[in-house]
Amino acid sequence: MRPYATIRKGVLALLTSVIAIATVIPAHADNPQVELVTERGTMIVELYAERAPVSVANFISLVNNHHYDGLIFHRVISGFMIQTGGFSFDMTPREPDTDNIANESTNGLTNKRGTLAMARTNDPNSARAQFFINHRNNSSLNMRGDRAGYAVFGKVVEGMRVVDAIARVRTGNHGPYQNVPLEPIRILTAKLLNPDAWTATGTGDTTVEPSFERPIPIR
């Protein structure tokens, strides 16, 4: 093989590696990035630790402990949101090994299309593991006056087509639960892509046990 051919081959290999790395970690990599591999495709979400430190710390802890692996999107409403983080494929609850966290809906982040927010009960400080991805702009879920909102802590930066695909599936009732996909859609793996961008902080605690975490759609 001629010398220039060897050099050319090496340069091409280097470029391929650089492209592969850029594909794994998208822009804005100064913020923590989590890859969610689902049965409908892969999403990459960016987390806003400076604006929502408690929610992000809690979420990353659950990701690193593999809490989300194998769980389904158990509540799907097209034109509203898709929710996950609490049930396996047969709707068996999976409780997180974490305390309830403080509501951070006063952080200035709003429930726009593609953002991630913590699900909760009527108690503002009852969020634990369940979260949802907004399928549209949902201003009704933002804080208003003295009323707490649903705390946004991240955004889908790659893979909104996956969110759209999940939002389109057929749903029905499963026992007491509504809007459950008729065919389970699992998160296969959740992985922190750039751990160097994350410095763990305390997540705080509360004492209220949630019965079922859910945002309520406004018709």
C-alpha positions in Angstrom: 0.0 0.0 0.0 1.3 3.4 -0.9 2.1 5.9 1.9 -0.5 8.4 0.9 -3.2 5.7 0.8 -2.3 4.7 4.3 -2.5 8.3 5.5 -5.9 8.8 3.7 -7.2 5.6 5.3 -6.2 6.9 8.8 -7.8 10.3 8.2 -11.0 8.7 7.1 -11.0 6.4 10.2 -10.4 9.5 12.5 -13.3 11.4 10.8 -15.6 8.5 11.2 -14.8 8.3 15.0 -15.4 12.1 15.4 -18.7 11.8 13.6 -19.7 8.9 15.8 -18.9 10.8 19.0 -20.8 13.9 17.7 -23.8 11.6 17.0 -23.8 10.2 20.6 -23.5 13.6 22.4 -25.4 16.4 20.6 -25.0 20.2 21.0 -25.1 21.8 24.4 -23.1 19.0 25.9 -22.1 21.3 28.8 -25.4 20.1 30.3 -26.0 16.5 31.4 -27.4 14.4 28.5 -29.4 11.2 29.0 -30.1 8.7 26.2 -33.5 6.9 26.4 -33.6 3.9 24.1 -37.2 2.9 23.6 -39.0 0.3 21.5 -40.0 3.1 19.2 -36.6 4.6 18.8 -34.0 6.6 20.7 -34.3 10.0 22.4 -31.6 12.2 23.9 -32.6 14.6 26.6 -30.7 17.6 27.9 -31.1 18.3 31.6 -31.0 21.8 33.2 -29.2 21.3 36.4 -28.7 25.0 37.1 -32.4 25.7 36.9 -33.8 22.5 38.4 -31.0 21.0 40.6 -33.3 18.9 42.8 -35.2 17.4 39.9 -32.1 16.7 37.8 -30.2 15.2 40.7 -33.1 12.9 41.4 -33.5 11.9 37.8 -29.9 11.2 37.2 -29.7 9.1 40.4 -32.6 7.0 39.1 -31.0 6.7 35.7 -27.7 5.5 37.2 -29.6 3.0 39.4 -31.4 1.6 36.3 -34.8 2.5 37.7 -36.2 3.4 34.2 -34.9 0.4 32.4 -37.8 -1.8 31.3 -40.5 0.5 32.3 -43.3 1.5 29.9 -45.0 4.7 28.8 -48.1 4.0 30.8 -50.1 7.1 30.0 -50.2 8.5 26.5 -52.5 11.4 25.4 -51.8 12.7 21.9 -51.6 16.5 21.8 -50.9 16.6 25.5 -48.1 14.4 26.9 -46.5 10.9 27.2 -45.7 9.7 30.7 -43.4 7.0 32.1 -41.4 6.1 35.1 -43.7 4.0 37.3 -44.9 0.7 35.7 -43.6 -2.4 34.0 -45.2 -3.9 30.9 -48.1 -5.6 32.8 -48.8 -2.4 34.8 -47.0 -3.7 37.9 -45.8 -0.6 39.9 -42.1 -0.1 40.4 -41.4 2.1 43.3 -38.2 4.2 43.3 -35.7 4.0 46.2 -35.9 7.8 46.6 -37.8 10.3 48.7 -40.3 12.8 47.4 -38.7 15.9 46.0 -39.4 19.6 46.3 -41.4 21.2 43.5 -39.2 23.5 41.3 -41.9 24.9 39.0 -40.8 28.5 40.0 -37.5 28.0 38.1 -38.7 29.9 35.0 -38.8 26.8 32.7 -42.2 26.2 31.1 -44.1 23.2 29.8 -43.4 23.6 26.1 -43.4 20.9 23.4 -40.5 18.5 24.0 -39.8 19.5 27.6 -39.6 17.0 30.4 -41.4 17.6 33.7 -41.9 15.8 36.9 -45.3 14.1 37.4 -46.9 14.3 40.8 -50.2 14.0 42.8 -52.2 17.1 43.9 -49.5 17.7 46.5 -46.9 19.9 44.8 -44.0 18.2 46.6 -45.0 14.6 45.8 -42.9 13.9 42.7 -40.5 10.9 42.9 -39.7 9.1 39.7 -42.5 9.5 37.1 -42.0 12.2 34.5 -43.7 13.2 31.2 -42.7 14.7 27.9 -44.9 17.4 26.6 -46.3 16.7 23.2 -47.4 20.3 22.7 -47.1 23.6 24.6 -49.0 23.1 27.8 -49.2 26.5 29.5 -51.9 25.2 31.8 -49.2 23.1 33.6 -47.1 26.1 34.4 -47.1 27.8 37.8 -49.6 30.6 38.1 -49.8 33.0 41.0 -49.7 30.9 44.2 -50.6 27.7 42.3 -47.6 25.4 41.8 -47.0 24.0 38.4 -45.3 20.9 37.0 -41.6 21.3 37.3 -39.7 21.3 34.0 -36.1 20.0 34.2 -35.1 19.0 30.7 -35.8 18.9 27.0 -35.7 16.4 24.2 -32.8 17.6 21.9 -32.9 14.6 19.6 -35.7 12.2 18.8 -38.9 14.2 18.9 -40.1 11.9 16.1 -40.0 9.1 18.7 -42.2 11.2 21.0 -44.6 11.8 18.1 -44.7 8.1 17.3 -45.5 7.1 20.9 -48.2 9.8 21.1 -50.0 8.3 18.1 -50.4 4.7 19.5 -53.9 3.3 20.4 -54.7 3.4 24.1 -57.4 2.1 26.4 -58.2 1.3 30.0 -56.2 -1.1 32.2 -58.0 -1.6 35.5 -58.2 1.8 37.1 -55.7 3.4 34.7 -56.8 5.3 31.6 -54.9 6.2 28.4 -52.7 3.1 28.6 -51.1 2.0 25.3 -52.7 -1.2 24.1 -49.2 -2.5 23.1 -46.6 -1.8 25.8 -43.8 0.5 24.8 -40.8 0.1 27.0 -37.7 2.2 27.8 -35.1 -0.4 27.1 -32.2 1.6 28.7 -31.6 5.0 30.2 -28.0 6.1 30.2 -26.1 9.3 31.2 -24.0 10.1 28.2 -21.6 12.7 29.6 -21.0 12.0 33.3 -18.2 14.6 33.4 -20.9 17.3 32.9 -22.7 16.3 36.1 -21.8 17.0 39.7 -24.1 15.3 42.1 -26.1 17.5 44.6 -28.5 16.7 47.4 -32.1 16.0 46.4 -33.8 17.1 49.6 -36.8 15.2 50.9 -40.5 15.5 51.8 -42.8 13.1 53.7 -45.9 12.8 51.4 -46.4 9.4 49.8 -48.0 9.8 46.3 -50.7 7.4 45.3 -50.5 8.0 41.5 -48.5 10.6 39.7 -50.2 12.4 36.9 -50.7 15.8 35.2 -54.3 16.6 34.3 -55.1 17.6 30.7 -57.1 20.8 30.2 -59.7 20.4 27.5 
